[in-house]
């Protein structure tokens, strides 16, 4: 199912992680990011085992570190009132 889709298509599709544009590995990363940013306390051993089917421990640490930095930076910008909703681009990340 090879399609000629760009990064903009994937960014737009993140609203639905089950979109067929994503492979299983990407879905696992989206699940991890969603749980990390929305309700990290709900992560279970089963989640971690699922993610370990798709990523090495090193990759999980790297993904988690990036998520922590991105999430924390976004919260800091909001806390300090440094950003405007339409400041960066038309796509909210």
ABEGO torsion letter per residue (X at the ends): XBBBBBAAAAAAAAABAABAABBAAAAAAAAAAAAAAABAAABBAAAAAAAAAABBAAAAAAAAAAAAAAAAAAAAAAAAGABBAAAABABBX
